[in-house]
């Protein structure tokens, strides 16, 4: 089972001369991929392609065994909700929900994720308790409004949410860039540790090549160029 | 799927201050529209019901609306009068149950003086209700009690405006112009009764007997009758019955007629119009008022259009507020997309929210409208003569409510489309603001 199988994947935004080109990437399930490159090289575009937000223009883009080019935008959105965890650079959390409600969102919105949580933990709440604790978030924080948390804590809440309902693939876009130097490695270690425990793959993009050591595979994107 | 709606509700609740304000702006605009619509309907209804007990208005042949306006609303002035003999002939017709003579032309400090008989207080109906007494009694019938000649009854508004009470003396003016016309200073009338407010033009009348009216005119410049009702408050001389015989009215402004059966209205009308005593006209008040109403229809429609535009501007303000709010919600929308929301779903969330705010505003507007009408009902009745109709909204009101909801669902498309476009452009990456 492959988490990713990309070949000759190309993307070009309108009115931009340079595009994204990925020649060949294969990632086995439960392995982790690090993608690095300077800003503007299309890292974000690649993640949007993998998440099914941006339609495939040319080449092969197979994620979790699904050929995304053959799915409608609506199907891709639903597929993403069921099978992916997504972590942004910042502003991951919904401000009008508390920590707990944010973490519970994937299992509340998608029955398949609630069922997966139930299968492995007995209930979605049990998984949420486990994941939040494992990521070092004290129970006192669980019912706080999210704006009272530090940026580092918010990113860990986002990671907990991405892990809920056992999605096979977690996509993270520069999740550490807002964190202090000392906390970057801790965050990635915790994220990968939990993903590993669930059998999920993590695909992360960052310009910080130091972080590549946590991953099984690493690829570099060059500006307008190939992997 | 239900948690998406839960999320939409929590999101709206988090922004409730702005949404409540804009819902109130919709409510106020809806209240204006409904208010205009109800006043329009009820004004029309009240206008046609101003003389609800009268089946026919009889007057000298001429313009029906003119006769209607001056005899019922004291607007304008009669070009000529009808003879007293004709009144007697009308009263004698078999279809006629009662006939009230109406004499107009004098004023008391701007308030029209209405000359009639005691029957007026029994027969007169407005909005289907008879007259009520606030104080005192009707003037005495001068043909039995000569003292009745100089007794006057006041409409509620006249009494209130001039601070008059029972026993006060009035000096009536000849003609309409206030102050310029010669005053009947030698013939003070005494207030014997005050009517309760009815909303009809009679609230603005001073009501005296026909004989009193005639005495005013004959006394003026007629040296033969100077002693008729002395000027001194102490010993006001009452005319004798013999003297009163000399003041039988010769002319009348109009006659209000009640029939035994409304079905006879057309036969009675043709009988009246063929009477040999005078060349008369009999008008059905409802029909004449409908004709008049056509004239004001233009202004009425303009008012309604203004009400509609105000309501539309309320809806647009909802769209504008949500549009502005979307800029701050881009991060939230990106998170929702990451969690599996489709752009169409984002469209739906924003559309439902905008529609929901409008619908809350519309419902609130209905409540405000009812409350305002309830608070103003007495004022409207006494000041404008508009009797509000209570009960379920009428068909036109339902239609305008349906129109408002339709307008709201259209206005809601504007921010929803914007949200749809933003969620496509931003994807998982809103601009970091």
Interface residues (C-beta under 8 A of the other chain):
Chain A: X44 X47 X48 X51 X53 X54 X73 X74 X77 X78 X80 X81 X82 X86 X88 X89 X90 X91 X92 X93 X94 X95 X96 X97 X105 X106 X108 X109 X110 X173
Chain B: X3 X4 X6 X7 X10 X11 X13 X14 X331 X332 X334 X335 X337 X338 X339 X340 X341 X342 X343 X344 X345 X427 X428 X429 X430 X432
